[in-house]
Amino acid sequence: MLCPQTTSEAEFLAYFNQNNEVVEMERDFATLTVSGLAVKSGLRKTRSDVRRILKQGGLQINGKAIDDDINISEEAHLLHGKYLLLKVGKK
């Protein structure tokens, strides 16, 4: 399995462009929450669906499980300064 935090940007892009759906979005992190990002990217249809998944422990940001609808406003959430890996599901 690819470790997003320690993989080079080129390896990261090659893997995800080949094996996953990559959604490009404008950076609007000032007020963006995890549920908002999941809906805006098309990963889920409603924020309530995302919040339910969060409570069940089925959502990860950059390989780290989260259980709260946090605000994604910090550069610290980005890989290589511009990517954010959002995964739904425990597997």
Secondary structure, DSSP 8 states (H G I E B T S, - for coil): ---TTTS-HHHHHHHHHHHS--------TTS-BHHHHHHHTTS-S-HHHHHHHHHTT-EEETTEEE-S--B--SGGGSBTTTB--EEES--
